[in-house]
Amino acid sequence: MTLADRPALLLVEDDPVLGPLIAELLEPDYRVRLVANGQDGLHLGLTEPWDVLVIDRGLPVMDGIAVIAALRSKGIATPILILTALGDPDEKVRGLDAGANDYVTKPFDAGELAARLRALTRSYARAADTISIGDWELDPASRLVRSVYGGTVTLTAKETEVLAALAAEPGRVFTRDELLAGFFDPTDQPGVIDTYVHHLRRKITRTVIRTVHGVGYQLGEAND
């Protein structure tokens, strides 16, 4: 694996000995950036893309829990692992409630830390490939739409393309001509869009696509 292919990992650890050791441990599998205080960790977490974050609980300038809470409040969904000497169950609950995905206490086993990070990055990569649509989740690669309640619907290729386009810009109203030009043959008529919208509503739920009368369609509540 080349350096460019490795997942990007932000390590926020203030221990001058342990921080570089952890970075060295992880560098064969990650592109590691090490910073030693919470303020720098928050800045980098907000301004640069990461595949996973490892944040110490007790940090100078800004506490690790505060860093995590601030990242989540700004919509950062990157998986976060807390690495800390504080192993009290209440502290673990505080970290998880703040938005952490996992929690490892010091001293730690190197193999366990590596395995937990692999699990986090795998889960994040899968989630990044799907599109949330209300109570449903669209996986364009498999053409499956899954309900949070357990149901699964299989779409055709065209149905997937139309729904993915609407979901990619949920606030935008697409005209029939725009959808026709993007996903259908030049010989098809605008009415084919209405047919596919009907199929999607029948397969998923009527509220998955909203009709904007006189204009076209957008993701949201159907009103006709």
C-alpha positions in Angstrom: 0.0 0.0 0.0 1.4 3.4 -1.0 1.3 6.4 1.3 -1.4 8.0 -0.8 -3.6 4.9 -0.5 -3.5 4.8 3.3 -6.4 6.1 5.3 -5.8 9.5 6.9 -5.6 9.5 10.7 -5.5 12.4 13.1 -3.9 11.6 16.4 -4.5 14.1 19.2 -2.2 13.0 22.1 -0.2 15.3 24.4 2.2 12.7 25.9 5.6 13.6 24.4 6.7 10.0 24.5 3.5 8.0 23.9 2.3 10.2 21.0 5.2 9.6 18.7 5.2 5.9 19.7 1.5 5.5 18.7 2.2 7.4 15.5 5.0 5.1 14.7 2.8 2.1 15.5 0.1 3.2 13.1 2.1 4.6 10.3 2.5 1.3 8.3 -1.3 1.4 7.8 -2.3 5.1 8.0 -1.2 8.6 7.1 -0.8 9.9 10.6 -0.8 13.6 11.7 0.1 14.0 15.4 -0.9 17.2 17.4 -0.5 17.7 21.1 -3.4 19.8 22.2 -7.2 19.9 21.9 -7.4 23.3 20.1 -5.1 22.1 17.3 -7.0 18.8 17.1 -10.3 20.6 16.7 -8.9 23.0 14.0 -7.6 20.1 11.9 -10.7 18.0 12.5 -12.8 20.8 11.1 -10.6 21.9 8.2 -9.1 18.8 6.8 -10.6 15.4 5.6 -9.9 12.4 7.8 -10.8 8.7 7.8 -10.5 8.3 11.5 -9.6 10.3 14.6 -7.8 9.1 17.8 -8.3 11.6 20.6 -6.8 11.5 24.1 -9.3 12.2 26.9 -7.2 14.6 28.9 -5.6 17.3 26.7 -4.2 20.7 27.3 -5.9 23.9 26.0 -9.2 22.0 25.2 -10.4 18.7 26.8 -10.8 15.7 24.5 -14.5 15.4 25.3 -15.0 19.0 24.4 -13.2 18.5 21.1 -15.4 15.5 20.2 -18.6 17.4 21.2 -17.5 20.4 19.1 -16.7 18.2 16.0 -20.1 16.5 16.2 -21.9 19.8 16.7 -20.4 21.0 13.4 -21.6 17.9 11.5 -18.3 16.0 11.4 -19.3 12.3 11.1 -15.7 10.9 10.9 -15.3 7.9 13.4 -13.6 8.8 16.6 -11.7 6.5 19.0 -10.9 7.9 22.5 -7.5 6.7 23.8 -7.1 7.4 27.5 -5.9 6.3 30.9 -9.4 7.1 32.4 -11.0 3.7 32.5 -13.9 4.5 34.8 -17.3 3.3 33.3 -18.7 6.8 33.8 -15.9 8.4 31.8 -16.5 5.9 29.0 -20.2 6.8 29.0 -19.3 10.5 28.8 -17.0 9.9 25.9 -19.5 7.9 24.0 -22.4 10.3 24.7 -20.2 13.2 23.4 -20.0 11.4 20.1 -17.1 8.9 20.2 -17.5 5.6 18.4 -15.1 3.6 20.5 -13.0 3.8 23.6 -9.6 2.2 24.4 -7.9 2.6 27.8 -4.1 2.9 28.4 -2.1 0.8 28.7 -3.4 -0.9 25.5 -2.6 -3.8 23.3 -1.3 -2.7 20.0 -3.1 -5.4 18.1 -6.4 -4.6 19.7 -6.0 -0.9 18.9 -5.2 -1.7 15.3 -8.2 -4.0 15.0 -10.6 -1.4 16.5 -9.4 1.2 14.0 -9.8 -1.2 11.1 -13.4 -1.9 12.2 -14.1 1.9 12.5 -12.7 2.7 9.1 -14.6 -0.2 7.4 -17.9 0.9 8.9 -17.3 4.5 7.9 -16.4 3.6 4.3 -19.6 1.5 4.0 -21.7 4.4 5.3 -20.1 6.8 3.0 -21.2 4.8 0.0 -24.9 5.0 1.0 -27.4 7.9 0.8 -29.8 8.6 3.6 -33.4 9.4 2.5 -35.6 9.9 5.6 -36.2 6.5 7.1 -34.5 4.8 4.1 -30.9 4.3 3.0 -30.0 4.0 -0.7 -27.0 1.9 -1.8 -26.5 2.8 -5.4 -23.9 0.1 -6.0 -26.3 -2.7 -5.1 -29.5 -0.8 -6.1 -31.0 -1.6 -2.7 -33.1 0.7 -0.5 -33.2 -0.3 3.1 -35.6 0.8 5.7 -34.4 1.6 9.3 -37.2 -0.8 10.3 -35.7 -3.7 8.4 -37.4 -3.7 5.0 -35.4 -3.9 1.7 -36.4 -2.9 -1.8 -34.6 -3.7 -5.0 -34.6 -1.0 -7.7 -33.9 -1.0 -11.4 -30.8 0.8 -12.7 -32.9 3.7 -14.0 -34.9 4.0 -10.7 -31.6 4.1 -8.8 -30.2 6.8 -11.1 -33.3 9.0 -10.7 -33.6 8.6 -6.9 -29.8 9.1 -6.4 -29.9 12.3 -8.4 -32.8 13.7 -6.4 -31.2 12.6 -3.1 -27.8 14.2 -4.0 -29.5 17.6 -4.0 -32.5 17.3 -1.8 -33.4 21.1 -1.9 -33.3 21.3 -5.6 -36.4 20.9 -7.9 -35.5 19.0 -11.0 -37.5 19.5 -14.2 -38.6 16.6 -16.2 -36.4 17.7 -19.0 -33.3 17.8 -16.7 -33.9 14.3 -15.5 -34.7 13.1 -19.0 -31.5 14.5 -20.4 -29.4 13.1 -17.6 -30.6 9.5 -17.5 -32.7 8.6 -20.5 -32.5 8.2 -24.3 -33.0 11.3 -26.5 -36.0 9.5 -28.0 -37.8 9.2 -24.7 -40.6 11.6 -23.8 -40.8 13.6 -20.5 -43.7 11.4 -19.4 -41.3 8.6 -18.8 -40.1 10.5 -15.7 -43.6 10.4 -14.3 -43.7 6.7 -14.8 -40.4 6.1 -12.9 -41.5 8.4 -10.1 -44.7 6.4 -9.8 -42.7 3.2 -9.6 -40.4 4.6 -6.9 -43.3 5.7 -4.8 -45.0 2.4 -5.2 -41.9 0.4 -4.2 -40.7 2.6 -1.3 -43.3 5.1 0.0 -45.4 7.8 -1.6 -43.6 10.5 0.4 -40.2 9.7 -1.0 -40.6 12.2 -3.9 -42.5 15.5 -3.9 -44.2 16.9 -6.9 -43.7 20.6 -7.5 -46.6 21.4 -9.7 -45.7 23.1 -13.0 -42.0 22.5 -12.4 -40.9 18.9 -11.6 -39.8 16.8 -8.8 -37.6 16.9 -5.7 -36.9 14.7 -2.8 -39.4 15.0 0.0 -43.1 14.9 0.7 -45.4 14.0 -2.1 -48.3 16.5 -2.4 -50.4 15.0 -5.2 
